[in-house]
Amino acid sequence: MTVYLNFINYMFKFSSAFFLIIYTAIFSLAQDNIFPTHFETKANYAYLMDYDSGAVLFDKEGNTKMVPSSMTKIMTTYIVFDKLKNGGLKLTDQFIVSANASKKDGSKMFIAPNQQVTIEELLNGVIVLSGNDACIALAEGLYGSEAAFVEKMNSEAKKLGLNNTVFKNSNGWPDEGHLTSARDLAVLSSELIKQFPEYYHYHSNKQYSFNNIKQNNRNSLIGIGGVDGIKTGKTDIGGYGIVISAKRDARRLIAVINGLKTEKERMEEAEKILNYGFINFKNLHLFTGNKQVIKAKVIYGVKSEVFLNVKDEVIVTVPAEYDRIKDMVFITEFHEPIEAPLLKGEVVGKLKILSAKDKILIKEVDLVADEDVKKSGPIKSIFQSIKYFFSKKVS
């Protein structure tokens, strides 16, 4: 009996795998989730993504390494925010400023050597004033030296999958090999907003005063068109750049542009790319309130069927003219019948959402089992195996 059951089981798995391979091959040529566009920008590097769906709406040299300038400071604040969130640091904690930090050239917070400065003041110095001195003060205060802090920056970059990024300092000062990409900066910024929403508000401050010196935020678009962050950058080598985020009608976009010639050009191109994203695309929220996608057959289980769900609502970004019924195709991909035992939430397949017209892959998410399905007894398993084997032969 055991030998016969194993033979039937083998044939069942072979036939299921065969059909899945053919089925997958049909859609293996689907494009990346970047819709065709005629948008143009003067920036040498540009990347536009929807924060909620992760969809890429525009990509110009997005994975090409470039000089990040002061946009480097996003990682510096990311690390500080992480320390604050995990309780290892408080906003009221103070660091004593070293002579090394205070004398750093470039954009400055104007902190004095031996001055005691709170973490909150230093954060404003980094985010609003783009202070190179504030970055070094934080780096030294947290890890003893800027070099040790930079090791942490690169470690975090690896964890986040920033494959084109290598940091050499905490502030973006020109340094050979200090490079990132527009895509990496967009991903980093998205994670910063997602992981630390309680601290993101510092990026909206239009100005900040320290040591009786008031300075404006380097991002002059703050408060215009939903813009609430995130960081500018400028060096002679890298040109003018910005990582900018804006929220309109509950929808957030993150854009990165770099390599522009003037501050005016940077602000114009930033506003232009945001308007392009908000006007020409929209978000659709799918499976809201009802996550069940499809019912699947089960073999070797005490139940013969199980619902397959998505874990959360699915958000897709599509061209503004798209209709959710006419312009999208939903494809489920899984072995059927599914072999028990099953655990609730276990990943058993994929849901692919494609454009109906040109089969662009818009989104792919996991399909999970809706409930536990225990394994059936040996007698029932034999009959199920025979039934499914011969039903495949007939079909």
C-alpha positions in Angstrom: 0.0 0.0 0.0 2.8 2.4 0.9 4.7 1.7 -2.4 1.5 2.3 -4.4 0.7 5.6 -2.6 4.3 6.8 -3.2 4.0 6.1 -6.9 0.7 7.9 -7.2 2.1 10.8 -5.2 5.1 11.0 -7.6 2.9 11.1 -10.7 0.7 13.7 -9.2 3.7 16.0 -8.3 5.2 15.4 -11.8 2.1 16.4 -13.6 1.5 19.5 -11.4 5.0 20.7 -11.8 4.8 20.2 -15.6 1.6 22.4 -15.9 3.1 25.0 -13.6 6.3 25.3 -15.7 4.3 25.8 -18.9 2.0 28.3 -17.2 4.8 30.3 -15.8 6.6 30.5 -19.1 3.7 32.3 -20.7 4.3 35.3 -18.4 8.0 35.2 -17.9 8.5 37.9 -20.4 6.4 40.5 -18.5 8.1 43.9 -18.2 9.2 45.6 -15.1 6.6 47.8 -13.5 7.7 51.0 -15.3 5.0 52.3 -17.7 6.1 53.7 -21.0 6.6 57.5 -20.7 7.6 60.5 -22.8 8.5 62.6 -19.7 11.8 64.5 -20.0 14.1 66.1 -17.4 17.3 68.1 -17.5 18.6 66.1 -14.6 21.4 63.6 -15.4 19.9 61.2 -12.9 16.2 60.9 -12.0 14.0 58.3 -10.3 10.3 58.6 -9.4 8.5 56.1 -7.2 5.1 55.8 -5.5 5.6 55.4 -1.8 2.6 53.1 -1.1 2.9 50.7 -4.0 6.6 50.9 -4.7 5.9 51.4 -8.4 8.6 53.0 -10.5 7.1 55.8 -12.6 10.2 57.2 -14.1 13.8 56.1 -14.3 16.7 57.9 -15.9 20.0 56.3 -15.0 18.4 55.3 -11.7 21.0 52.5 -11.1 24.0 54.5 -12.3 26.5 55.4 -9.5 26.6 59.2 -8.8 27.9 61.7 -6.3 25.2 62.1 -3.6 26.6 65.3 -2.0 24.5 66.3 1.1 21.8 63.8 0.2 24.2 61.5 2.1 22.8 63.0 5.3 19.6 60.9 4.8 21.5 57.9 6.0 23.0 59.8 8.9 19.5 60.8 10.2 18.3 57.2 9.5 20.8 55.8 11.9 20.0 58.5 14.6 16.2 57.8 14.2 16.8 54.1 14.6 18.7 54.8 17.9 15.9 57.0 19.1 13.2 54.5 18.2 15.0 51.6 19.9 15.4 53.5 23.1 19.2 53.8 23.0 19.0 57.5 22.6 16.8 60.4 23.7 16.1 63.7 22.0 17.2 65.4 25.2 20.6 63.6 25.3 23.6 65.9 24.8 26.9 65.5 23.0 30.0 67.7 23.5 31.1 69.1 20.2 34.7 68.4 19.2 37.0 70.8 17.5 37.1 68.4 14.6 33.3 68.7 14.1 33.1 72.5 14.7 35.7 73.4 12.2 34.2 71.4 9.2 33.8 73.6 6.2 30.7 73.8 3.9 27.2 74.2 5.1 27.2 74.6 8.8 25.0 74.7 11.9 27.7 76.8 13.6 28.3 74.8 16.7 31.2 75.7 18.9 33.9 73.4 20.2 33.2 72.0 23.7 29.6 73.2 23.4 26.9 70.8 24.7 24.2 70.3 22.1 21.1 68.1 22.3 20.3 65.3 19.8 17.2 67.3 18.7 19.3 70.4 18.0 21.8 68.4 16.0 19.0 66.7 14.0 17.6 70.1 13.1 21.2 71.1 12.2 21.5 68.1 9.8 18.0 68.1 8.3 17.1 71.7 8.1 20.5 73.5 8.0 22.4 70.7 6.2 25.2 71.2 8.7 28.3 69.2 8.0 29.5 70.0 11.5 26.3 68.6 13.0 26.8 65.3 11.1 30.3 64.8 12.5 29.1 65.7 16.0 26.4 63.0 15.8 28.8 60.5 14.3 31.5 61.1 17.0 28.9 61.2 19.8 27.3 57.9 18.8 30.3 55.8 17.6 33.4 57.6 18.9 34.7 58.6 15.5 33.3 59.5 12.1 35.1 56.5 10.6 33.3 54.1 12.9 30.0 55.8 12.1 30.7 55.4 8.4 31.1 51.6 8.9 27.6 51.6 10.4 26.3 53.6 7.4 27.6 51.0 5.0 26.3 48.2 7.1 22.8 49.7 7.0 23.1 50.3 3.3 23.7 46.6 2.7 20.8 45.6 4.9 18.5 47.8 2.8 19.8 46.4 -0.5 21.5 49.7 -1.6 23.8 47.9 -3.9 25.2 51.0 -5.7 26.1 52.8 -2.4 29.4 53.2 -0.7 29.8 55.9 2.0 33.1 57.5 2.9 31.8 60.2 5.3 28.7 61.2 7.2 27.8 64.4 5.4 28.5 64.0 1.7 31.8 66.0 1.5 33.5 65.1 -1.8 35.5 62.0 -1.2 36.8 59.5 -3.8 34.5 56.4 -4.0 31.7 58.1 -2.0 28.9 57.1 -4.4 25.2 56.1 -4.5 22.4 55.9 -7.1 19.1 57.7 -7.5 17.3 54.4 -6.9 19.2 53.7 -3.7 18.4 57.2 -2.4 14.7 56.7 -3.2 14.6 53.3 -1.4 16.5 54.7 1.6 14.1 57.7 1.9 11.1 55.4 1.6 12.4 53.3 4.4 13.1 56.3 6.6 9.5 57.5 6.2 8.1 54.1 6.8 10.2 53.1 9.8 10.3 56.4 11.6 7.1 58.4 11.0 7.3 59.9 14.5 10.5 61.7 13.5 9.9 62.5 9.9 8.3 65.8 10.7 11.7 67.5 11.2 12.0 67.5 7.4 9.1 69.9 7.2 10.7 72.7 9.3 11.2 75.7 7.0 13.9 77.3 9.1 15.9 76.8 12.3 17.9 79.0 14.6 20.9 78.0 16.6 23.5 80.2 18.4 21.3 83.2 17.3 21.9 82.4 13.7 18.7 81.7 11.7 18.9 79.8 8.5 16.3 78.6 6.0 15.8 75.0 4.9 17.8 74.3 1.8 14.6 72.8 0.3 12.7 75.9 -0.8 9.7 73.8 -1.9 8.7 72.8 1.6 5.0 73.5 2.1 4.4 73.9 -1.7 2.3 71.2 -3.5 2.4 68.8 -0.5 6.2 68.8 -0.3 7.3 67.8 3.3 10.9 66.7 2.8 13.5 65.4 2.4 17.1 66.6 1.5 19.0 68.7 -1.0 22.6 68.2 -2.1 25.2 70.2 -4.0 28.9 69.8 -4.8 31.0 71.0 -7.7 31.4 67.4 -8.8 27.8 66.2 -8.3 26.0 69.3 -9.3 22.6 70.2 -7.7 20.4 67.4 -6.5 17.4 66.7 -4.3 15.5 63.8 -2.8 12.0 65.2 -2.5 8.8 63.8 -1.1 5.3 65.1 -1.4 1.8 64.0 -0.3 -1.4 65.0 -2.1 -4.8 63.5 -1.4 -3.3 60.7 0.8 -0.9 59.6 -1.9 2.9 60.1 -1.5 5.6 60.2 -4.2 9.4 60.2 -3.7 11.6 61.6 -6.4 15.3 61.9 -6.8 17.1 64.1 -9.3 20.8 65.0 -9.5 23.4 66.5 -11.7 21.7 69.9 -12.4 23.5 73.2 -13.0 21.7 75.6 -10.7 19.5 75.7 -7.6 16.7 77.3 -9.7 16.9 74.4 -12.2 16.9 71.9 -9.4 13.7 73.3 -7.9 12.0 73.6 -11.3 12.8 70.0 -12.3 11.8 68.7 -8.8 8.4 70.3 -9.1 8.0 69.1 -12.7 8.7 65.5 -11.9 6.3 65.5 -8.9 3.5 67.1 -11.0 4.1 64.5 -13.7 3.7 61.6 -11.2 0.6 63.0 -9.5 -1.2 64.1 -12.6 -0.6 61.1 -14.9 -0.9 58.2 -12.4 -3.3 57.1 -9.6 -3.4 54.4 -7.0 -6.0 51.7 -6.9 -6.6 49.9 -3.6 -7.6 46.3 -4.3 -9.0 43.5 -2.0 -9.8 46.1 0.7 -11.9 44.5 3.4 -12.0 41.1 1.6 -8.6 39.5 1.1 -9.9 36.2 -0.4 -8.7 35.8 -4.0 -9.5 32.3 -5.2 -10.6 28.9 -3.9 -8.1 26.1 -4.6 -8.4 22.3 -4.4 -6.5 20.4 -1.7 -5.1 16.9 -1.7 -4.2 14.7 1.3 -6.1 17.0 3.5 -9.2 16.7 5.8 -10.7 19.5 3.6 -10.8 19.3 -0.1 -10.7 23.1 -0.7 -9.1 26.2 0.8 -9.4 29.9 0.0 -6.2 31.7 -1.0 -5.8 35.2 0.3 -3.5 38.2 -0.1 -2.0 39.2 3.3 -3.0 42.9 3.0 -4.8 45.1 0.7 -3.0 45.4 -2.6 -2.1 48.9 -3.8 -1.2 49.4 -7.5 -0.2 52.5 -9.3 -1.5 52.8 -12.8 -2.0 55.5 -15.5 -4.7 57.9 -14.6 -7.0 56.7 -17.3 -7.0 53.1 -16.3 -10.2 51.4 -15.3 -9.7 48.6 -12.7 -12.0 46.2 -14.6 -11.2 46.8 -18.3 -7.5 47.6 -18.1 -6.2 45.0 -15.7 -5.8 41.2 -15.7 -5.5 39.2 -12.6 -3.5 35.9 -12.8 -3.1 33.4 -10.0 -0.2 31.0 -10.1 0.0 28.0 -7.8 0.2 24.1 -7.9 -3.3 22.7 -7.8 -4.3 20.6 -6.0 -2.3 22.0 -3.0 -0.8 19.3 -0.8 -1.8 19.2 2.9 -0.9 19.9 5.6 -1.3 23.6 5.3 -0.8 26.4 7.9 -2.8 29.6 7.9 -0.7 32.3 6.2 1.5 29.8 4.5 2.7 31.1 1.1 1.4 28.7 -1.7 1.5 30.8 -4.8 1.5 34.2 -6.5 -1.1 36.8 -7.7 0.1 38.7 -10.7 -1.6 41.9 -11.9 -0.9 42.9 -15.5 -2.1 45.5 -17.8 -4.7 44.1 -20.2 -3.4 45.8 -23.3 0.4 45.1 -23.3 0.8 42.6 -20.4 3.1 44.9 -18.3 3.5 43.3 -14.9 2.1 45.9 -12.5 2.4 44.0 -9.3 3.1 40.6 -7.9 2.1 39.5 -4.4 2.1 36.3 -2.4 -1.0 34.1 -2.1 -1.4 32.5 1.3 -3.7 29.8 2.8 -6.8 31.2 4.5 -6.8 28.5 7.2 -5.0 25.4 8.6 -5.7 22.2 6.7 -4.6 19.1 8.5 -3.3 16.0 6.7 -5.9 13.2 6.1 -5.4 9.6 7.1 -3.6 7.1 4.8 -6.8 5.5 3.3 -8.3 8.8 2.3 -5.0 9.9 0.9 -4.8 6.9 -1.4 -8.3 7.5 -2.8 -7.5 11.2 -3.3 -4.3 10.4 -5.1 -6.1 8.0 -7.5 -8.9 10.4 -8.1 -6.6 13.3 -9.0 -4.2 11.2 -11.1 -6.9 9.9 -13.4 -8.7 13.2 -13.5 -5.4 14.6 -15.0 -5.2 11.8 -17.5 -8.8 12.4 -18.6 -8.3 16.2 -18.9 
